[in-house]
Amino acid sequence: MTDIATRGAPPEFSRPLETSDLEDGDEGTRHLVADDEERAALRQRFDLLSLDRLEADLRFRRDGRIVEVAGRLRGDLTQTCVVSLEPMAATVDEQFVRRFDPDLASVEDDELDLTVDDLLDEAVCDPLIDDTIDLGEVVAEQLGLAIDPYPRKEGAQIDPRYAASAPEDDDETNPFAVLKKLKL
């Protein structure tokens, strides 16, 4: 999964893992911590007010041709509440598993015939390109998935002056009244 805005640009948080030396059954661990500069770049990428901490504990293992990366990421960040527009602190603590397959490296995106069920299946793999997995980018992508896209402070309410009112249910003002008549 590559963010369209960053396609072709070097990752903000890069920790490459060379997998060509891993033999079947080999395992390892890594503890990753993003430094100030990396967090500032990720803060901008994900449109956060701040990213005060980002770290991850990862385990990787080769199983045949597949390399599996499992981990837990933790981060402290500040977002903008979608209702009050006030800063809102949040903590991310997520576990994830990603699988990488070198056989997918030569498959073009338009050649993939994936259904929604395939995408929800945990066995779906990412391509393993040039025997390298960027563990930092894996963590950044998982962070992007874990961030609440519509953060709302507890108790935040929309000012009633701006709340949309429901349309009246009469045939003259309701634009869907004609559809009501089409009931089978």
mmCIF file of the C-alpha atoms, coordinates in Angstrom:
data_MODEL
# 
_entry.id   MODEL 
# 
loop_
_atom_site.group_PDB 
_atom_site.id 
_atom_site.type_symbol 
_atom_site.label_atom_id 
_atom_site.label_alt_id 
_atom_site.label_comp_id 
_atom_site.label_asym_id 
_atom_site.label_entity_id 
_atom_site.label_seq_id 
_atom_site.pdbx_PDB_ins_code 
_atom_site.Cartn_x 
_atom_site.Cartn_y 
_atom_site.Cartn_z 
_atom_site.occupancy 
_atom_site.B_iso_or_equiv 
_atom_site.pdbx_formal_charge 
_atom_site.auth_seq_id 
_atom_site.auth_comp_id 
_atom_site.auth_asym_id 
_atom_site.auth_atom_id 
_atom_site.pdbx_PDB_model_num 
ATOM 1   C CA . MET A 1 1   ? 0.000   0.000   0.000   1.00 0.00 ? 1   MET A CA 1 
ATOM 2   C CA . THR A 1 2   ? 1.576   3.241   -1.114  1.00 0.00 ? 2   THR A CA 1 
ATOM 3   C CA . ASP A 1 3   ? 0.153   6.645   -0.350  1.00 0.00 ? 3   ASP A CA 1 
ATOM 4   C CA . ILE A 1 4   ? -0.498  8.325   -3.714  1.00 0.00 ? 4   ILE A CA 1 
ATOM 5   C CA . ALA A 1 5   ? 0.920   11.614  -2.450  1.00 0.00 ? 5   ALA A CA 1 
ATOM 6   C CA . THR A 1 6   ? 4.246   9.964   -1.617  1.00 0.00 ? 6   THR A CA 1 
ATOM 7   C CA . ARG A 1 7   ? 4.581   7.547   -4.560  1.00 0.00 ? 7   ARG A CA 1 
ATOM 8   C CA . GLY A 1 8   ? 8.112   7.877   -5.884  1.00 0.00 ? 8   GLY A CA 1 
ATOM 9   C CA . ALA A 1 9   ? 9.286   9.973   -2.921  1.00 0.00 ? 9   ALA A CA 1 
ATOM 10  C CA . PRO A 1 10  ? 11.576  8.393   -0.338  1.00 0.00 ? 10  PRO A CA 1 
ATOM 11  C CA . PRO A 1 11  ? 9.710   7.266   2.783   1.00 0.00 ? 11  PRO A CA 1 
ATOM 12  C CA . GLU A 1 12  ? 9.749   9.641   5.736   1.00 0.00 ? 12  GLU A CA 1 
ATOM 13  C CA . PHE A 1 13  ? 10.509  6.786   8.141   1.00 0.00 ? 13  PHE A CA 1 
ATOM 14  C CA . SER A 1 14  ? 12.735  4.240   6.411   1.00 0.00 ? 14  SER A CA 1 
ATOM 15  C CA . ARG A 1 15  ? 14.182  1.115   8.013   1.00 0.00 ? 15  ARG A CA 1 
ATOM 16  C CA . PRO A 1 16  ? 14.974  -1.365  5.209   1.00 0.00 ? 16  PRO A CA 1 
ATOM 17  C CA . LEU A 1 17  ? 15.166  -5.085  5.965   1.00 0.00 ? 17  LEU A CA 1 
ATOM 18  C CA . GLU A 1 18  ? 17.159  -7.116  3.434   1.00 0.00 ? 18  GLU A CA 1 
ATOM 19  C CA . THR A 1 19  ? 15.431  -10.489 3.142   1.00 0.00 ? 19  THR A CA 1 
ATOM 20  C CA . SER A 1 20  ? 17.715  -12.271 0.658   1.00 0.00 ? 20  SER A CA 1 
ATOM 21  C CA . ASP A 1 21  ? 19.843  -13.690 3.488   1.00 0.00 ? 21  ASP A CA 1 
ATOM 22  C CA . LEU A 1 22  ? 16.819  -15.065 5.353   1.00 0.00 ? 22  LEU A CA 1 
ATOM 23  C CA . GLU A 1 23  ? 16.351  -18.770 4.926   1.00 0.00 ? 23  GLU A CA 1 
ATOM 24  C CA . ASP A 1 24  ? 13.139  -20.711 5.487   1.00 0.00 ? 24  ASP A CA 1 
ATOM 25  C CA . GLY A 1 25  ? 12.307  -20.574 9.212   1.00 0.00 ? 25  GLY A CA 1 
ATOM 26  C CA . ASP A 1 26  ? 14.666  -17.667 9.991   1.00 0.00 ? 26  ASP A CA 1 
ATOM 27  C CA . GLU A 1 27  ? 13.253  -15.107 12.412  1.00 0.00 ? 27  GLU A CA 1 
ATOM 28  C CA . GLY A 1 28  ? 14.258  -11.794 13.890  1.00 0.00 ? 28  GLY A CA 1 
ATOM 29  C CA . THR A 1 29  ? 13.043  -8.759  15.790  1.00 0.00 ? 29  THR A CA 1 
ATOM 30  C CA . ARG A 1 30  ? 13.425  -5.011  15.480  1.00 0.00 ? 30  ARG A CA 1 
ATOM 31  C CA . HIS A 1 31  ? 12.501  -2.115  17.739  1.00 0.00 ? 31  HIS A CA 1 
ATOM 32  C CA . LEU A 1 32  ? 11.894  1.040   15.674  1.00 0.00 ? 32  LEU A CA 1 
ATOM 33  C CA . VAL A 1 33  ? 11.692  4.572   17.015  1.00 0.00 ? 33  VAL A CA 1 
ATOM 34  C CA . ALA A 1 34  ? 11.028  7.578   14.781  1.00 0.00 ? 34  ALA A CA 1 
ATOM 35  C CA . ASP A 1 35  ? 13.283  10.558  15.455  1.00 0.00 ? 35  ASP A CA 1 
ATOM 36  C CA . ASP A 1 36  ? 12.149  14.212  15.547  1.00 0.00 ? 36  ASP A CA 1 
ATOM 37  C CA . GLU A 1 37  ? 12.683  14.798  11.824  1.00 0.00 ? 37  GLU A CA 1 
ATOM 38  C CA . GLU A 1 38  ? 10.872  11.597  10.821  1.00 0.00 ? 38  GLU A CA 1 
ATOM 39  C CA . ARG A 1 39  ? 7.936   12.380  13.117  1.00 0.00 ? 39  ARG A CA 1 
ATOM 40  C CA . ALA A 1 40  ? 7.707   15.910  11.684  1.00 0.00 ? 40  ALA A CA 1 
ATOM 41  C CA . ALA A 1 41  ? 7.528   14.512  8.142   1.00 0.00 ? 41  ALA A CA 1 
ATOM 42  C CA . LEU A 1 42  ? 4.917   11.907  9.137   1.00 0.00 ? 42  LEU A CA 1 
ATOM 43  C CA . ARG A 1 43  ? 2.940   14.595  10.975  1.00 0.00 ? 43  ARG A CA 1 
ATOM 44  C CA . GLN A 1 44  ? 2.747   16.505  7.712   1.00 0.00 ? 44  GLN A CA 1 
ATOM 45  C CA . ARG A 1 45  ? 1.925   13.399  5.652   1.00 0.00 ? 45  ARG A CA 1 
ATOM 46  C CA . PHE A 1 46  ? -1.015  12.492  7.894   1.00 0.00 ? 46  PHE A CA 1 
ATOM 47  C CA . ASP A 1 47  ? -2.131  16.092  8.539   1.00 0.00 ? 47  ASP A CA 1 
ATOM 48  C CA . LEU A 1 48  ? -1.629  15.931  12.308  1.00 0.00 ? 48  LEU A CA 1 
ATOM 49  C CA . LEU A 1 49  ? -1.035  18.834  14.666  1.00 0.00 ? 49  LEU A CA 1 
ATOM 50  C CA . SER A 1 50  ? 1.731   16.828  16.343  1.00 0.00 ? 50  SER A CA 1 
ATOM 51  C CA . LEU A 1 51  ? 3.243   13.358  16.442  1.00 0.00 ? 51  LEU A CA 1 
ATOM 52  C CA . ASP A 1 52  ? 5.085   13.217  19.748  1.00 0.00 ? 52  ASP A CA 1 
ATOM 53  C CA . ARG A 1 53  ? 5.965   9.511   19.731  1.00 0.00 ? 53  ARG A CA 1 
ATOM 54  C CA . LEU A 1 54  ? 6.069   6.680   17.213  1.00 0.00 ? 54  LEU A CA 1 
ATOM 55  C CA . GLU A 1 55  ? 7.672   3.356   17.983  1.00 0.00 ? 55  GLU A CA 1 
ATOM 56  C CA . ALA A 1 56  ? 7.105   -0.248  17.049  1.00 0.00 ? 56  ALA A CA 1 
ATOM 57  C CA . ASP A 1 57  ? 8.206   -3.700  18.109  1.00 0.00 ? 57  ASP A CA 1 
ATOM 58  C CA . LEU A 1 58  ? 8.358   -6.025  15.113  1.00 0.00 ? 58  LEU A CA 1 
ATOM 59  C CA . ARG A 1 59  ? 8.932   -9.727  14.542  1.00 0.00 ? 59  ARG A CA 1 
ATOM 60  C CA . PHE A 1 60  ? 9.725   -11.051 11.087  1.00 0.00 ? 60  PHE A CA 1 
ATOM 61  C CA . ARG A 1 61  ? 9.900   -14.614 9.847   1.00 0.00 ? 61  ARG A CA 1 
ATOM 62  C CA . ARG A 1 62  ? 10.487  -16.307 6.508   1.00 0.00 ? 62  ARG A CA 1 
ATOM 63  C CA . ASP A 1 63  ? 8.080   -19.143 5.717   1.00 0.00 ? 63  ASP A CA 1 
ATOM 64  C CA . GLY A 1 64  ? 9.037   -20.560 2.339   1.00 0.00 ? 64  GLY A CA 1 
ATOM 65  C CA . ARG A 1 65  ? 9.007   -17.652 -0.076  1.00 0.00 ? 65  ARG A CA 1 
ATOM 66  C CA . ILE A 1 66  ? 6.725   -15.521 2.160   1.00 0.00 ? 66  ILE A CA 1 
ATOM 67  C CA . VAL A 1 67  ? 8.120   -13.100 4.738   1.00 0.00 ? 67  VAL A CA 1 
ATOM 68  C CA . GLU A 1 68  ? 5.709   -12.247 7.537   1.00 0.00 ? 68  GLU A CA 1 
ATOM 69  C CA . VAL A 1 69  ? 6.075   -9.078  9.617   1.00 0.00 ? 69  VAL A CA 1 
ATOM 70  C CA . ALA A 1 70  ? 4.007   -8.907  12.818  1.00 0.00 ? 70  ALA A CA 1 
ATOM 71  C CA . GLY A 1 71  ? 4.166   -6.052  15.226  1.00 0.00 ? 71  GLY A CA 1 
ATOM 72  C CA . ARG A 1 72  ? 2.746   -3.540  17.591  1.00 0.00 ? 72  ARG A CA 1 
ATOM 73  C CA . LEU A 1 73  ? 2.982   0.192   17.027  1.00 0.00 ? 73  LEU A CA 1 
ATOM 74  C CA . ARG A 1 74  ? 2.448   2.864   19.628  1.00 0.00 ? 74  ARG A CA 1 
ATOM 75  C CA . GLY A 1 75  ? 2.167   6.566   19.093  1.00 0.00 ? 75  GLY A CA 1 
ATOM 76  C CA . ASP A 1 76  ? 1.052   9.783   20.728  1.00 0.00 ? 76  ASP A CA 1 
ATOM 77  C CA . LEU A 1 77  ? -0.436  12.400  18.447  1.00 0.00 ? 77  LEU A CA 1 
ATOM 78  C CA . THR A 1 78  ? -2.623  15.483  18.329  1.00 0.00 ? 78  THR A CA 1 
ATOM 79  C CA . GLN A 1 79  ? -5.419  15.944  15.815  1.00 0.00 ? 79  GLN A CA 1 
ATOM 80  C CA . THR A 1 80  ? -8.097  18.562  15.230  1.00 0.00 ? 80  THR A CA 1 
ATOM 81  C CA . CYS A 1 81  ? -11.584 17.761  16.524  1.00 0.00 ? 81  CYS A CA 1 
ATOM 82  C CA . VAL A 1 82  ? -13.962 17.729  13.543  1.00 0.00 ? 82  VAL A CA 1 
ATOM 83  C CA . VAL A 1 83  ? -16.699 19.428  15.587  1.00 0.00 ? 83  VAL A CA 1 
ATOM 84  C CA . SER A 1 84  ? -15.004 22.033  17.764  1.00 0.00 ? 84  SER A CA 1 
ATOM 85  C CA . LEU A 1 85  ? -11.779 22.427  15.702  1.00 0.00 ? 85  LEU A CA 1 
ATOM 86  C CA . GLU A 1 86  ? -9.845  22.254  18.976  1.00 0.00 ? 86  GLU A CA 1 
ATOM 87  C CA . PRO A 1 87  ? -6.631  20.241  19.390  1.00 0.00 ? 87  PRO A CA 1 
ATOM 88  C CA . MET A 1 88  ? -7.306  16.712  20.584  1.00 0.00 ? 88  MET A CA 1 
ATOM 89  C CA . ALA A 1 89  ? -4.716  14.311  21.972  1.00 0.00 ? 89  ALA A CA 1 
ATOM 90  C CA . ALA A 1 90  ? -4.907  10.674  20.895  1.00 0.00 ? 90  ALA A CA 1 
ATOM 91  C CA . THR A 1 91  ? -2.923  7.518   21.523  1.00 0.00 ? 91  THR A CA 1 
ATOM 92  C CA . VAL A 1 92  ? -2.491  4.773   18.950  1.00 0.00 ? 92  VAL A CA 1 
ATOM 93  C CA . ASP A 1 93  ? -1.726  1.242   20.125  1.00 0.00 ? 93  ASP A CA 1 
ATOM 94  C CA . GLU A 1 94  ? -2.248  -1.244  17.292  1.00 0.00 ? 94  GLU A CA 1 
ATOM 95  C CA . GLN A 1 95  ? -1.142  -4.762  16.454  1.00 0.00 ? 95  GLN A CA 1 
ATOM 96  C CA . PHE A 1 96  ? -0.804  -5.865  12.842  1.00 0.00 ? 96  PHE A CA 1 
ATOM 97  C CA . VAL A 1 97  ? 0.460   -8.609  10.556  1.00 0.00 ? 97  VAL A CA 1 
ATOM 98  C CA . ARG A 1 98  ? 1.708   -8.069  7.002   1.00 0.00 ? 98  ARG A CA 1 
ATOM 99  C CA . ARG A 1 99  ? 2.898   -10.721 4.566   1.00 0.00 ? 99  ARG A CA 1 
ATOM 100 C CA . PHE A 1 100 ? 5.241   -10.165 1.628   1.00 0.00 ? 100 PHE A CA 1 
ATOM 101 C CA . ASP A 1 101 ? 5.555   -12.409 -1.438  1.00 0.00 ? 101 ASP A CA 1 
ATOM 102 C CA . PRO A 1 102 ? 8.347   -12.011 -4.034  1.00 0.00 ? 102 PRO A CA 1 
ATOM 103 C CA . ASP A 1 103 ? 6.121   -13.639 -6.686  1.00 0.00 ? 103 ASP A CA 1 
ATOM 104 C CA . LEU A 1 104 ? 3.871   -10.561 -6.600  1.00 0.00 ? 104 LEU A CA 1 
ATOM 105 C CA . ALA A 1 105 ? 6.723   -8.148  -7.393  1.00 0.00 ? 105 ALA A CA 1 
ATOM 106 C CA . SER A 1 106 ? 6.299   -8.648  -11.152 1.00 0.00 ? 106 SER A CA 1 
ATOM 107 C CA . VAL A 1 107 ? 2.485   -8.444  -11.170 1.00 0.00 ? 107 VAL A CA 1 
ATOM 108 C CA . GLU A 1 108 ? 1.047   -5.145  -12.394 1.00 0.00 ? 108 GLU A CA 1 
ATOM 109 C CA . ASP A 1 109 ? -1.772  -3.554  -10.377 1.00 0.00 ? 109 ASP A CA 1 
ATOM 110 C CA . ASP A 1 110 ? -4.244  -3.999  -13.236 1.00 0.00 ? 110 ASP A CA 1 
ATOM 111 C CA . GLU A 1 111 ? -3.397  -7.723  -13.393 1.00 0.00 ? 111 GLU A CA 1 
ATOM 112 C CA . LEU A 1 112 ? -4.505  -8.315  -9.817  1.00 0.00 ? 112 LEU A CA 1 
ATOM 113 C CA . ASP A 1 113 ? -8.006  -9.729  -9.689  1.00 0.00 ? 113 ASP A CA 1 
ATOM 114 C CA . LEU A 1 114 ? -8.869  -9.036  -6.049  1.00 0.00 ? 114 LEU A CA 1 
ATOM 115 C CA . THR A 1 115 ? -12.357 -8.984  -4.609  1.00 0.00 ? 115 THR A CA 1 
ATOM 116 C CA . VAL A 1 116 ? -13.424 -7.232  -1.417  1.00 0.00 ? 116 VAL A CA 1 
ATOM 117 C CA . ASP A 1 117 ? -13.289 -10.612 0.345   1.00 0.00 ? 117 ASP A CA 1 
ATOM 118 C CA . ASP A 1 118 ? -9.683  -11.045 -0.849  1.00 0.00 ? 118 ASP A CA 1 
ATOM 119 C CA . LEU A 1 119 ? -8.740  -7.667  0.598   1.00 0.00 ? 119 LEU A CA 1 
ATOM 120 C CA . LEU A 1 120 ? -10.271 -8.609  3.947   1.00 0.00 ? 120 LEU A CA 1 
ATOM 121 C CA . ASP A 1 121 ? -8.469  -11.963 3.970   1.00 0.00 ? 121 ASP A CA 1 
ATOM 122 C CA . GLU A 1 122 ? -5.420  -11.861 6.257   1.00 0.00 ? 122 GLU A CA 1 
ATOM 123 C CA . ALA A 1 123 ? -3.561  -14.192 3.871   1.00 0.00 ? 123 ALA A CA 1 
ATOM 124 C CA . VAL A 1 124 ? -3.346  -11.537 1.134   1.00 0.00 ? 124 VAL A CA 1 
ATOM 125 C CA . CYS A 1 125 ? 0.270   -10.532 0.569   1.00 0.00 ? 125 CYS A CA 1 
ATOM 126 C CA . ASP A 1 126 ? 2.072   -7.372  -0.430  1.00 0.00 ? 126 ASP A CA 1 
ATOM 127 C CA . PRO A 1 127 ? 4.734   -7.624  -3.135  1.00 0.00 ? 127 PRO A CA 1 
ATOM 128 C CA . LEU A 1 128 ? 8.304   -8.175  -1.937  1.00 0.00 ? 128 LEU A CA 1 
ATOM 129 C CA . ILE A 1 129 ? 10.371  -6.023  -4.281  1.00 0.00 ? 129 ILE A CA 1 
ATOM 130 C CA . ASP A 1 130 ? 14.152  -6.428  -4.604  1.00 0.00 ? 130 ASP A CA 1 
ATOM 131 C CA . ASP A 1 131 ? 14.246  -8.668  -1.501  1.00 0.00 ? 131 ASP A CA 1 
ATOM 132 C CA . THR A 1 132 ? 13.728  -5.607  0.716   1.00 0.00 ? 132 THR A CA 1 
ATOM 133 C CA . ILE A 1 133 ? 10.933  -4.691  3.107   1.00 0.00 ? 133 ILE A CA 1 
ATOM 134 C CA . ASP A 1 134 ? 10.949  -1.151  4.444   1.00 0.00 ? 134 ASP A CA 1 
ATOM 135 C CA . LEU A 1 135 ? 9.859   -1.808  8.017   1.00 0.00 ? 135 LEU A CA 1 
ATOM 136 C CA . GLY A 1 136 ? 9.594   1.933   8.742   1.00 0.00 ? 136 GLY A CA 1 
ATOM 137 C CA . GLU A 1 137 ? 7.181   2.411   5.844   1.00 0.00 ? 137 GLU A CA 1 
ATOM 138 C CA . VAL A 1 138 ? 5.172   -0.617  7.011   1.00 0.00 ? 138 VAL A CA 1 
ATOM 139 C CA . VAL A 1 139 ? 4.822   1.073   10.431  1.00 0.00 ? 139 VAL A CA 1 
ATOM 140 C CA . ALA A 1 140 ? 3.940   4.427   8.809   1.00 0.00 ? 140 ALA A CA 1 
ATOM 141 C CA . GLU A 1 141 ? 1.231   2.790   6.688   1.00 0.00 ? 141 GLU A CA 1 
ATOM 142 C CA . GLN A 1 142 ? -0.219  1.024   9.721   1.00 0.00 ? 142 GLN A CA 1 
ATOM 143 C CA . LEU A 1 143 ? -0.189  4.334   11.611  1.00 0.00 ? 143 LEU A CA 1 
ATOM 144 C CA . GLY A 1 144 ? -2.137  5.916   8.758   1.00 0.00 ? 144 GLY A CA 1 
ATOM 145 C CA . LEU A 1 145 ? -4.736  3.157   9.026   1.00 0.00 ? 145 LEU A CA 1 
ATOM 146 C CA . ALA A 1 146 ? -4.961  3.496   12.813  1.00 0.00 ? 146 ALA A CA 1 
ATOM 147 C CA . ILE A 1 147 ? -5.501  7.270   12.925  1.00 0.00 ? 147 ILE A CA 1 
ATOM 148 C CA . ASP A 1 148 ? -9.133  8.235   13.493  1.00 0.00 ? 148 ASP A CA 1 
ATOM 149 C CA . PRO A 1 149 ? -10.215 9.983   10.276  1.00 0.00 ? 149 PRO A CA 1 
ATOM 150 C CA . TYR A 1 150 ? -12.945 11.941  12.126  1.00 0.00 ? 150 TYR A CA 1 
ATOM 151 C CA . PRO A 1 151 ? -11.664 12.642  15.637  1.00 0.00 ? 151 PRO A CA 1 
ATOM 152 C CA . ARG A 1 152 ? -14.289 14.053  17.952  1.00 0.00 ? 152 ARG A CA 1 
ATOM 153 C CA . LYS A 1 153 ? -13.630 15.302  21.454  1.00 0.00 ? 153 LYS A CA 1 
ATOM 154 C CA . GLU A 1 154 ? -15.829 13.781  24.118  1.00 0.00 ? 154 GLU A CA 1 
ATOM 155 C CA . GLY A 1 155 ? -18.821 16.039  24.648  1.00 0.00 ? 155 GLY A CA 1 
ATOM 156 C CA . ALA A 1 156 ? -18.218 18.091  21.495  1.00 0.00 ? 156 ALA A CA 1 
ATOM 157 C CA . GLN A 1 157 ? -21.515 19.064  19.890  1.00 0.00 ? 157 GLN A CA 1 
ATOM 158 C CA . ILE A 1 158 ? -22.453 20.850  16.723  1.00 0.00 ? 158 ILE A CA 1 
ATOM 159 C CA . ASP A 1 159 ? -23.865 24.310  17.321  1.00 0.00 ? 159 ASP A CA 1 
ATOM 160 C CA . PRO A 1 160 ? -27.633 23.973  16.715  1.00 0.00 ? 160 PRO A CA 1 
ATOM 161 C CA . ARG A 1 161 ? -27.518 27.014  14.407  1.00 0.00 ? 161 ARG A CA 1 
ATOM 162 C CA . TYR A 1 162 ? -25.448 24.923  11.960  1.00 0.00 ? 162 TYR A CA 1 
ATOM 163 C CA . ALA A 1 163 ? -27.182 21.578  12.350  1.00 0.00 ? 163 ALA A CA 1 
ATOM 164 C CA . ALA A 1 164 ? -29.040 20.388  9.271   1.00 0.00 ? 164 ALA A CA 1 
ATOM 165 C CA . SER A 1 165 ? -32.761 20.086  9.772   1.00 0.00 ? 165 SER A CA 1 
ATOM 166 C CA . ALA A 1 166 ? -34.628 17.099  8.394   1.00 0.00 ? 166 ALA A CA 1 
ATOM 167 C CA . PRO A 1 167 ? -36.871 17.826  5.419   1.00 0.00 ? 167 PRO A CA 1 
ATOM 168 C CA . GLU A 1 168 ? -40.579 17.806  6.067   1.00 0.00 ? 168 GLU A CA 1 
ATOM 169 C CA . ASP A 1 169 ? -42.316 14.626  5.021   1.00 0.00 ? 169 ASP A CA 1 
ATOM 170 C CA . ASP A 1 170 ? -44.809 16.205  2.669   1.00 0.00 ? 170 ASP A CA 1 
ATOM 171 C CA . ASP A 1 171 ? -44.822 15.639  -1.047  1.00 0.00 ? 171 ASP A CA 1 
ATOM 172 C CA . GLU A 1 172 ? -44.181 19.273  -1.941  1.00 0.00 ? 172 GLU A CA 1 
ATOM 173 C CA . THR A 1 173 ? -40.899 19.782  -0.058  1.00 0.00 ? 173 THR A CA 1 
ATOM 174 C CA . ASN A 1 174 ? -39.447 16.274  -0.038  1.00 0.00 ? 174 ASN A CA 1 
ATOM 175 C CA . PRO A 1 175 ? -37.304 15.681  -3.159  1.00 0.00 ? 175 PRO A CA 1 
ATOM 176 C CA . PHE A 1 176 ? -37.717 11.920  -2.698  1.00 0.00 ? 176 PHE A CA 1 
ATOM 177 C CA . ALA A 1 177 ? -41.514 11.968  -2.608  1.00 0.00 ? 177 ALA A CA 1 
ATOM 178 C CA . VAL A 1 178 ? -41.712 10.649  -6.178  1.00 0.00 ? 178 VAL A CA 1 
ATOM 179 C CA . LEU A 1 179 ? -39.653 7.618   -5.141  1.00 0.00 ? 179 LEU A CA 1 
ATOM 180 C CA . LYS A 1 180 ? -42.128 6.845   -2.393  1.00 0.00 ? 180 LYS A CA 1 
ATOM 181 C CA . LYS A 1 181 ? -44.788 6.355   -5.051  1.00 0.00 ? 181 LYS A CA 1 
ATOM 182 C CA . LEU A 1 182 ? -42.616 3.767   -6.847  1.00 0.00 ? 182 LEU A CA 1 
ATOM 183 C CA . LYS A 1 183 ? -42.788 1.222   -4.035  1.00 0.00 ? 183 LYS A CA 1 
ATOM 184 C CA . LEU A 1 184 ? -43.507 -2.264  -5.352  1.00 0.00 ? 184 LEU A CA 1 
# 
